[in-house]
Amino acid sequence: MQNHKVKAFLSIALTAVMSIGLAGCGSGSSAYSTASSAASTTEAASTATSTAAAGEASDEDLNVMIETPVESLDPQVGQDGTSFEVIADYMDGLMQMDAEGQPVPAIAEKYEESPDGLTWTFYIRDDAKWSNGEPVTANDFVFGWQRAVDPDLACEYSYMVSDIAQIKNATAIVNKEKDKSELGVTAVDDKTLKVELEAPVSYFLNLMYFPTFYPVNEKFYETCADTFATSPETMLADGAFVIDKYEPSTTEFHLSKNENYYDADRIKLAGIDYQVIQDSQTALMSYQNGELDTTLINGDQVDQVQDDPEFLAVGAGYMWYVSPCISKVPELQNLNIRKALTFALDRDAITTEILKDGSTPTYTAVPPQFATGPDGSDFSEDQEKFSDVCASDTAKAQEFWKKGLEELGVDSLSFEMIVDADDAPQKVATVIQDQWQNALPGLTITIKVEPKKQRLQDMQENNFQLGLTRWGPDYADPMTYLGMYVTDNANNYGLWSNADYDAAIAECTTGDLALDADKRWQKLYDAETILMNDAVIFPIYTQCNAEMCKSNVTGIEYHPVAINRVFKDVVKSKT
């Protein structure tokens, strides 16, 4: 049983940290609004998660553990949270997140929004430079954004530019109907960037700190050809650090302070040393031996360290779920079989007995404590609203299972579930396997462990039956989750397609509802209802990270949205 003291702490920390950076739709001219309790919760989060402290820098490296190797450090190619974190270490966009998660100027020193919300103008700061000393220009953003929608690059996040940001002509370019030069982004001059939208986007500024929208120096890029962003020599930084030791799939890499960064005086660390450690016990031992300054822990490790003052819990924002490959597995096209699988999941057992890190059971397609509506309410506060199609109920699971088997004319089924090679996902997968096989007579589940990159590729290519996966919010709006399941979206694993769903999402992005916050919110609920009623995914839990962080380290910012950790204000005091 979990210690009550720890349980209470985890709950407070999760609530506090998840409140950082929460945005609501329809906030008028303000592109970012926080929940009404943001001020108090931010203070609590700052206390719980090591905020910046006064004092001189020790000019030392911060030694950081990550669970998985970086997939790509190309801002328009990267597609996972680990890659995004490191890309944000060495690059800045037009905006950045402050400690509360709100967008504040970065490479753009100021901006203007037209009265109709269709045109944004950004003014590039004069002291913004690349690490080779060249100035950052508006054309660098034009080139980077054009890369994102270029069909030849096949950027997985091109939909962020088209469907989410609604940048003019982006959809037509992605569909090969127009040339990338027609994208609605223009360098008026070296320091002025004009962006034209198809429809107003209330959270547009939030998108500007997301890596897909980072700049790329065209001249430098052309010297690298196909090797861009694969080594220190082929990366150019405009952010707080420069990468000076890296190769693809490496288990350790290093960044140093960027002396050409426009805000270099703010950076107190000498650098960051990342170590990829997939075994949680090895990671904890490295931390205890002084080889790491911060590390993730999970499961029984929480019981070992729960009274340690260096233990903390932070909301990670990720929602874990199982995705069935509906389009290619005939047995999973049966709705009763899918309902049986989701009802047979004991989510409480997974979070309290296996993870023990404060993660919360989740029964909705959009996780709780994430998106705040026009009236200040949590979009997913009611975790029982889909209880007739998603709950933990063995009896109902067996009813649906029996019906499904009868409809298929069989008495047994076998499925393979792919899962990442990391420690925590494997543990969760094993529990899911046991729960399903114990609850559903005649079901056999085989687990296939794959490197994360391979697992993602298999799911995107629909080369799987069941997949244990996760999604972290790219921006603070339900659309970051719901937009994935539109027909032909790259993250719509299993290729589920529903015309009513597509129409509902379209109304929320390009239709009149884009300007009506209350009606848009209701339409998003309608879309989620379609998704859940069809058991397109089996939600499991919303992740909370249990971590250890040395007492002499302060200033790490934790965010549940977009960039989960920011190290710009970190101070590592001498011990």
C-alpha positions in Angstrom: 0.0 0.0 0.0 1.3 3.5 -0.8 2.4 5.7 2.0 -0.3 8.3 2.7 2.2 11.0 3.0 3.7 10.2 -0.4 0.2 9.8 -1.9 -0.8 13.3 -0.7 2.5 14.8 -1.9 2.1 13.2 -5.3 -1.4 14.5 -5.6 -0.4 18.1 -4.7 2.6 18.1 -6.9 0.7 16.7 -9.9 -2.1 19.2 -9.5 0.4 22.0 -9.1 2.6 21.2 -12.0 -0.1 20.2 -14.4 -1.6 23.7 -13.8 1.5 25.2 -15.3 0.9 26.2 -18.8 -2.8 25.3 -19.0 -4.6 27.3 -21.7 -8.3 27.8 -22.5 -10.1 28.3 -25.8 -11.7 31.6 -26.6 -9.6 33.8 -24.4 -10.2 36.8 -26.7 -7.1 38.7 -27.7 -5.1 36.8 -25.2 -3.6 33.7 -26.8 -2.8 32.1 -23.4 -4.8 32.0 -20.3 -4.2 30.0 -17.1 -6.6 28.5 -14.7 -7.9 30.8 -12.0 -5.7 29.0 -9.4 -2.5 29.3 -11.4 -0.8 31.8 -9.1 -1.2 29.6 -6.0 -0.5 26.3 -7.8 2.6 27.7 -9.5 4.0 28.6 -6.2 3.4 25.1 -4.9 4.9 23.6 -8.0 7.9 25.8 -7.8 8.6 24.6 -4.2 8.0 20.9 -5.2 10.1 20.9 -8.4 13.3 22.9 -7.6 12.8 26.4 -8.9 15.7 28.7 -9.5 17.6 30.0 -6.5 19.8 33.0 -6.1 23.5 32.4 -6.2 26.5 32.2 -8.4 26.9 29.5 -11.0 29.3 26.8 -10.3 30.1 26.5 -14.0 29.5 22.8 -13.9 27.6 20.3 -16.1 24.2 19.1 -15.2 24.1 15.3 -15.5 20.7 14.2 -16.8 19.2 10.7 -17.3 16.8 10.0 -20.1 15.0 6.7 -20.8 15.2 6.5 -24.5 17.8 7.6 -27.2 17.1 10.7 -29.2 15.4 9.9 -32.5 16.3 13.1 -34.3 17.7 16.5 -33.5 16.3 18.1 -36.7 13.5 20.4 -35.5 11.3 19.5 -38.5 11.9 15.8 -38.2 11.9 15.1 -34.4 8.6 13.7 -33.2 9.2 12.4 -29.6 9.4 14.1 -26.2 13.1 13.3 -25.6 14.1 14.7 -29.0 12.0 17.8 -28.4 13.6 18.5 -25.0 17.1 18.3 -26.5 16.2 20.4 -29.6 14.8 23.0 -27.2 18.2 23.0 -25.4 20.0 24.2 -28.4 17.4 26.1 -30.3 14.8 28.8 -29.6 11.7 29.7 -31.6 9.9 33.0 -31.9 8.5 32.4 -28.4 9.5 30.4 -25.3 7.7 29.2 -22.2 8.1 31.0 -18.9 8.1 29.2 -15.6 4.2 29.2 -15.6 4.1 27.8 -19.1 2.9 31.0 -20.8 4.5 32.1 -24.1 6.9 35.0 -23.8 9.2 36.5 -26.4 12.4 34.6 -27.4 13.9 35.2 -30.9 11.0 37.6 -31.6 11.3 40.5 -29.2 7.7 41.6 -30.0 4.7 40.7 -32.1 1.4 42.1 -33.4 -1.9 40.3 -34.1 -4.4 41.8 -36.6 -7.9 42.6 -35.4 -9.4 39.6 -37.3 -6.8 37.2 -36.0 -5.6 36.2 -39.5 -2.2 37.9 -39.6 0.6 37.8 -37.1 3.7 39.9 -37.4 6.9 39.0 -35.5 9.9 41.3 -35.1 13.2 39.4 -34.8 15.5 40.8 -32.1 18.7 42.4 -33.3 21.0 40.4 -31.0 19.7 37.0 -32.0 22.6 35.1 -33.5 23.4 31.6 -34.7 26.3 29.8 -32.9 28.5 30.6 -35.9 27.9 34.4 -35.3 25.5 35.0 -38.2 22.3 36.9 -37.4 19.0 35.0 -37.1 16.7 36.4 -39.8 13.0 36.2 -40.7 14.0 34.0 -43.7 15.4 31.4 -41.3 11.8 30.9 -40.1 10.4 30.9 -43.6 12.8 28.2 -44.6 12.2 26.1 -41.5 8.5 26.3 -41.8 8.6 25.5 -45.5 10.6 22.4 -44.7 7.9 21.3 -42.3 5.2 21.2 -45.0 7.5 20.0 -47.8 6.0 16.7 -49.0 9.6 15.5 -49.9 10.6 15.8 -46.2 7.4 14.1 -45.1 7.5 15.7 -41.7 5.3 13.8 -39.2 4.3 17.1 -37.6 3.3 18.9 -40.9 -0.3 18.8 -39.6 0.8 21.2 -36.8 1.5 23.8 -39.5 -1.6 23.0 -41.6 -4.4 21.7 -39.4 -3.4 23.1 -36.1 -1.7 26.5 -36.8 -3.9 27.0 -39.9 -1.1 28.7 -41.8 -2.3 29.8 -45.2 -1.9 27.2 -48.0 -0.2 24.7 -45.7 -2.8 22.0 -46.4 -2.6 22.5 -50.1 1.2 22.2 -50.0 1.1 19.0 -47.9 -1.3 17.6 -50.4 1.0 18.5 -53.3 -1.5 21.0 -54.7 0.7 24.0 -54.2 4.4 24.7 -54.0 6.0 25.2 -50.6 7.0 28.8 -51.7 3.3 29.7 -51.4 3.1 29.0 -47.6 1.6 32.0 -45.9 4.8 33.1 -44.2 6.9 36.0 -45.5 10.1 37.7 -44.7 9.1 41.3 -45.1 12.7 42.1 -44.3 15.6 40.5 -42.4 13.9 41.2 -39.0 10.2 41.2 -39.9 8.2 37.9 -40.3 4.6 38.0 -41.5 2.4 35.0 -40.9 -1.1 34.6 -42.6 -3.7 32.1 -41.3 -6.6 30.4 -42.9 -8.7 30.9 -39.7 -8.1 32.5 -36.3 -6.3 30.2 -33.8 -6.7 31.2 -30.2 -3.6 29.3 -29.0 -1.4 30.4 -31.9 1.3 31.9 -29.7 1.6 28.6 -27.8 2.6 26.9 -31.0 5.5 29.2 -31.5 7.6 27.5 -28.9 7.1 24.1 -30.4 10.2 22.7 -32.3 8.4 22.2 -35.6 8.2 26.0 -35.8 11.9 26.6 -35.1 14.1 28.3 -37.7 16.7 26.7 -40.0 19.6 28.6 -41.5 19.2 27.9 -45.2 22.8 28.5 -46.2 24.1 26.3 -43.5 21.6 23.6 -44.2 22.7 23.4 -47.9 26.2 22.8 -46.8 25.1 19.7 -44.8 22.9 18.0 -47.4 21.5 14.8 -46.0 23.6 14.9 -42.9 21.8 17.9 -41.3 21.4 17.6 -37.5 23.3 14.3 -37.2 26.5 15.6 -35.6 27.9 18.7 -33.9 29.3 19.8 -37.2 26.0 19.7 -38.9 24.0 21.5 -36.2 23.7 25.3 -35.8 22.3 26.6 -32.5 20.3 29.8 -31.8 19.5 28.7 -28.2 21.0 28.5 -24.8 23.4 25.6 -25.5 25.4 24.1 -28.4 25.8 20.4 -29.0 29.5 19.4 -29.0 29.3 15.6 -28.6 26.6 13.6 -30.4 26.0 10.8 -32.8 22.8 9.1 -33.7 21.6 6.4 -31.3 24.3 7.3 -28.8 23.9 6.5 -25.1 25.7 9.7 -24.0 25.9 13.1 -25.5 26.9 16.6 -24.4 25.9 20.3 -24.8 27.9 23.4 -23.7 26.7 26.9 -23.0 26.2 28.9 -26.2 28.3 32.1 -25.8 26.5 33.6 -28.8 23.1 33.2 -27.2 21.3 36.5 -27.0 20.5 35.8 -23.3 23.8 34.2 -22.4 24.1 36.0 -19.1 21.0 34.1 -18.0 22.7 30.7 -18.4 24.6 29.5 -15.4 25.4 25.9 -16.4 28.6 25.1 -18.2 26.7 22.4 -20.1 24.4 19.4 -20.0 25.5 15.8 -20.1 22.8 13.4 -21.1 23.0 9.7 -20.3 20.5 7.2 -21.9 19.7 4.6 -19.2 16.8 2.3 -19.9 17.1 0.2 -16.8 15.6 2.0 -13.8 17.7 0.2 -11.2 20.9 1.1 -13.0 19.7 4.7 -13.2 19.1 4.9 -9.5 22.5 3.4 -8.7 24.1 6.0 -11.0 22.3 8.7 -9.2 23.3 7.4 -5.7 26.9 7.1 -6.9 26.9 10.8 -7.9 27.0 10.1 -11.7 23.6 11.7 -12.2 22.1 14.9 -10.9 18.6 13.9 -11.8 16.9 10.7 -12.8 13.5 9.1 -13.2 12.5 6.3 -10.9 9.4 4.0 -10.9 7.6 1.1 -9.2 9.2 -0.3 -6.1 11.9 2.3 -6.2 9.4 4.9 -5.0 8.9 2.9 -1.8 12.7 2.9 -1.3 13.2 6.7 -1.6 9.8 8.2 -0.6 11.2 9.8 2.5 14.3 11.2 0.8 14.1 15.0 0.6 15.6 14.7 -3.0 12.5 12.8 -4.1 9.9 14.7 -6.1 6.9 14.1 -8.4 6.0 16.1 -11.4 3.2 15.9 -13.9 4.6 14.7 -17.3 1.4 15.3 -19.3 1.7 12.1 -21.3 -1.4 9.9 -21.6 -0.6 6.2 -22.1 -3.1 4.0 -24.0 -3.4 0.9 -26.1 -4.1 1.4 -29.8 -5.8 -1.5 -31.7 -5.0 -1.7 -35.4 -8.6 -1.6 -36.5 -8.0 -1.3 -40.2 -5.9 -4.4 -40.7 -6.9 -6.9 -37.9 -10.3 -8.3 -38.7 -10.9 -9.5 -35.1 -10.2 -6.0 -33.8 -12.8 -4.5 -36.2 -15.4 -6.1 -33.9 -16.6 -3.4 -31.5 -17.5 -5.9 -28.8 -14.0 -7.3 -28.8 -12.6 -3.8 -28.4 -15.0 -3.0 -25.6 -14.1 -6.2 -23.8 -10.4 -5.3 -23.9 -10.9 -1.8 -22.5 -13.3 -3.0 -19.8 -10.8 -5.7 -18.7 -8.1 -3.2 -17.9 -7.7 -2.6 -14.1 -6.2 0.9 -14.3 -6.0 1.5 -10.6 -3.9 -1.6 -10.1 -1.5 -0.4 -12.8 -1.0 3.0 -11.3 -1.0 2.1 -7.6 0.7 -1.3 -7.6 3.1 -1.1 -10.5 4.0 2.6 -11.3 3.6 4.1 -7.8 4.6 7.5 -9.2 1.4 9.4 -8.9 0.1 8.6 -12.3 -3.7 8.7 -12.5 -6.1 6.2 -14.1 -7.7 7.7 -17.2 -10.9 6.9 -18.9 -11.2 9.6 -21.5 -9.4 10.4 -24.8 -8.3 13.7 -23.4 -6.5 13.4 -20.1 -7.6 15.3 -17.0 -6.0 18.4 -15.4 -4.8 19.5 -18.8 -7.1 21.7 -20.8 -9.3 24.5 -19.2 -12.4 25.6 -21.0 -14.0 29.1 -21.5 -15.8 28.7 -18.1 -12.6 27.6 -16.3 -13.6 24.0 -16.0 -11.3 21.0 -16.7 -12.3 19.4 -20.1 -11.9 15.9 -18.6 -12.7 16.5 -14.9 -15.5 13.9 -15.2 -13.7 10.6 -15.6 -17.0 8.7 -15.5 -18.7 10.4 -18.5 -17.9 7.4 -20.7 -18.4 4.7 -18.1 -20.8 2.8 -20.4 -18.0 2.3 -23.0 -14.8 2.7 -20.9 -14.4 1.5 -17.3 -12.7 -1.2 -15.3 -15.4 -3.8 -15.0 -14.5 -7.5 -15.5 -18.1 -8.6 -15.7 -18.9 -6.2 -18.5 -15.7 -7.2 -20.2 -16.7 -10.8 -20.2 -20.2 -10.0 -21.6 -18.7 -8.0 -24.5 -16.1 -10.7 -25.0 -18.7 -13.5 -25.3 -20.7 -11.4 -27.8 -17.7 -10.7 -29.8 -16.5 -14.3 -30.0 -20.0 -15.4 -31.1 -20.1 -12.7 -33.8 -16.7 -13.9 -35.0 -17.7 -17.6 -34.8 -14.6 -18.5 -32.7 -13.9 -19.5 -29.1 -10.4 -18.0 -28.8 -8.2 -15.2 -30.1 -4.6 -14.3 -30.0 -3.0 -10.9 -30.4 0.5 -9.5 -30.3 1.1 -6.3 -28.5 4.2 -4.2 -29.3 5.9 -2.2 -26.5 8.9 0.0 -26.0 12.1 -1.5 -24.6 12.1 0.9 -21.6 11.6 -0.5 -18.1 8.3 1.0 -17.1 6.4 0.2 -20.4 7.5 -3.4 -20.2 6.2 -3.7 -16.6 2.9 -2.2 -17.6 2.6 -4.4 -20.7 3.2 -7.5 -18.6 0.4 -6.5 -16.2 -2.0 -5.7 -19.1 -1.2 -9.1 -20.5 -2.1 -10.8 -17.2 -5.3 -8.8 -16.8 -6.5 -9.6 -20.2 -5.7 -13.3 -20.2 -7.2 -13.7 -16.7 -10.4 -11.8 -17.4 -11.1 -13.0 -21.0 -11.3 -16.8 -21.5 -9.6 -18.0 -24.7 -7.4 -14.9 -25.1 -3.7 -15.1 -25.6 -1.5 -12.0 -25.6 2.1 -12.1 -26.8 4.4 -9.1 -26.0 6.9 -8.0 -28.6 9.5 -5.6 -27.2 11.0 -3.2 -29.6 13.2 -0.1 -29.5 11.0 3.0 -29.4 12.0 4.1 -32.9 11.0 0.8 -34.4 7.8 0.6 -32.4 6.8 4.0 -33.6 7.6 3.1 -37.2 5.6 -0.1 -37.0 2.6 1.7 -35.6 2.8 4.5 -38.2 3.0 1.9 -40.9 0.2 -0.2 -39.4 2.5 -3.2 -38.9 1.0 -4.2 -35.6 -2.0 -5.6 -33.9 -2.0 -3.9 -30.5 0.4 -1.2 -29.4 1.1 0.3 -26.0 1.9 3.9 -26.7 1.7 7.4 -25.2 1.0 10.9 -26.4 2.3 14.1 -24.8 0.4 17.4 -25.4 2.1 19.7 -27.9 -0.1 22.6 -26.8 -2.7 23.2 -24.2 -5.9 22.5 -26.0 -7.9 19.3 -26.4 -7.2 19.4 -30.1 -3.6 18.2 -29.4 -5.2 14.8 -28.6 -8.4 14.8 -30.6 -6.7 16.0 -33.8 -4.7 12.8 -34.0 -7.7 10.6 -35.0 -8.7 12.6 -38.1 -8.5 10.3 -41.2 -5.0 9.9 -42.6 -3.3 11.7 -39.7 0.2 10.2 -39.2 -0.6 9.5 -35.5 -3.9 7.8 -36.2 -2.5 4.4 -35.6 -4.7 1.7 -37.1 -6.2 4.0 -39.7 -9.6 4.4 -38.0 -11.8 6.7 -40.1 -15.1 8.3 -39.3 -16.7 11.0 -41.5 -18.8 12.5 -38.6 -15.6 12.8 -36.5 -13.7 14.4 -39.3 -16.5 16.9 -39.8 -16.6 17.8 -36.1 -12.9 18.4 -35.9 -13.0 20.5 -39.0 -15.7 22.7 -37.5 -13.4 23.4 -34.5 -10.5 24.4 -36.7 -11.7 26.1 -39.9 -15.5 26.5 -39.4 -17.4 29.2 -37.6 -16.9 27.4 -34.3 -13.2 28.5 -34.4 -14.5 31.9 -33.3 -17.1 30.8 -30.8 -15.3 29.4 -27.7 -18.4 27.9 -26.0 -19.7 26.1 -29.1 -16.3 24.9 -30.1 -15.8 23.4 -26.6 -19.1 21.5 -27.0 -18.2 20.3 -30.4 -14.9 18.9 -29.1 -16.9 17.0 -26.5 -19.0 15.6 -29.4 -15.9 14.5 -31.2 -14.5 12.8 -28.1 -17.8 11.0 -27.7 -17.6 9.5 -31.2 -14.1 8.4 -30.5 -14.8 6.8 -27.2 -18.1 5.1 -28.3 -16.2 3.4 -31.0 -13.4 2.3 -28.6 -10.7 3.6 -30.9 -8.2 3.6 -28.1 -8.1 2.1 -24.6 -6.9 4.9 -22.3 -4.9 3.7 -19.3 -3.2 6.4 -17.3 -1.9 10.0 -17.3 1.7 9.9 -16.4 3.3 11.5 -13.4 7.1 11.3 -13.2 8.7 10.3 -9.9 12.2 11.7 -9.9 15.3 12.2 -7.9 17.1 15.6 -8.1 20.2 16.6 -6.1 19.7 19.2 -3.5 22.4 21.4 -4.9 20.5 21.7 -8.2 17.8 24.3 -8.6 15.9 25.9 -11.4 14.7 23.0 -13.5 11.3 23.9 -15.0 8.8 21.1 -15.5 6.0 21.5 -18.0 3.2 19.0 -19.0 3.0 20.6 -22.4 5.3 20.7 -25.4 8.8 20.8 -23.7 8.7 18.8 -20.5 11.9 20.1 -19.0 13.7 23.4 -19.5 17.2 24.0 -18.1 17.8 27.6 -18.9 17.6 28.8 -15.3 19.3 25.9 -13.6 22.0 26.5 -11.0 24.2 23.7 -9.8 25.8 24.9 -6.6 29.2 23.5 -5.5 28.8 20.8 -2.9 
